[in-house]
Amino acid sequence: MATSTSNTSAAQKQIDRLADNAHGAIDRASEMAERVGDKTGELWGMKDDYVESARDYVKHNPLMALGLALAAGYLFGKISSWR
């Protein structure tokens, strides 16, 4: 009977340790998800800023923007047609 009690105690300690590790992992995953959520909002804000600055640039320099778009399209066409 003493062996059975010590085996049960050891098993319970191992289960408790595994449960603590699982809780820690869940807490870390939750914190990481929260940080990713914060960064996602920040990146969407940056995207809006870049789009707005591109619109302003095109409004002030329409011919330059057209030339850049044509050049980029030409280069993309050349690169994508390479075999």
C-alpha positions in Angstrom: 0.0 0.0 0.0 2.8 2.4 0.7 4.1 2.1 -2.9 0.7 2.8 -4.3 0.4 6.0 -2.2 3.9 7.2 -3.2 3.1 6.5 -6.9 -0.1 8.5 -6.6 1.7 11.3 -4.9 4.4 11.4 -7.6 1.7 11.3 -10.3 -0.2 14.1 -8.7 3.0 16.2 -8.5 3.7 15.6 -12.2 0.1 16.5 -13.1 0.3 19.7 -11.1 3.6 20.6 -12.8 2.2 19.9 -16.2 -0.9 22.0 -15.4 1.3 24.9 -14.3 3.3 24.7 -17.5 0.2 24.6 -19.6 -1.2 27.7 -17.7 2.1 29.5 -18.3 2.0 28.7 -22.0 -1.6 29.9 -22.3 -0.7 33.1 -20.6 2.2 33.7 -22.9 0.1 33.0 -26.0 -2.5 35.4 -24.8 0.0 38.1 -24.2 1.5 37.5 -27.7 -1.9 37.6 -29.3 -2.6 40.9 -27.5 0.7 42.4 -28.8 0.0 41.2 -32.3 -3.4 42.8 -32.2 -1.8 46.1 -31.1 0.8 45.9 -33.9 -2.0 45.1 -36.4 -3.8 48.3 -35.5 -0.6 50.3 -35.8 0.2 48.8 -39.2 -3.3 49.7 -40.5 -2.8 53.2 -39.3 0.6 53.4 -41.1 -1.1 52.1 -44.3 -3.6 54.9 -44.1 -0.8 57.4 -43.7 1.1 56.0 -46.7 -2.1 56.0 -48.9 -2.8 59.6 -48.0 0.7 60.7 -48.7 0.6 58.9 -52.1 -2.6 60.7 -52.9 -1.1 64.0 -52.0 1.9 63.3 -54.2 -0.2 62.4 -57.2 -2.3 65.5 -56.7 0.7 67.7 -56.7 2.8 65.8 -59.3 0.4 64.0 -61.7 2.9 63.8 -64.6 5.7 62.4 -62.4 3.3 59.9 -60.9 2.1 58.8 -64.4 5.7 58.4 -65.5 6.6 56.4 -62.4 3.6 54.1 -63.0 4.5 53.6 -66.6 8.1 52.8 -65.7 7.1 50.4 -63.0 4.7 48.7 -65.3 7.3 48.4 -68.0 9.9 46.9 -65.6 7.4 44.5 -64.1 6.5 43.3 -67.6 10.1 42.8 -68.5 10.9 40.9 -65.2 7.8 38.7 -65.4 8.5 37.8 -69.1 12.0 36.4 -68.4 12.2 32.7 -68.7 
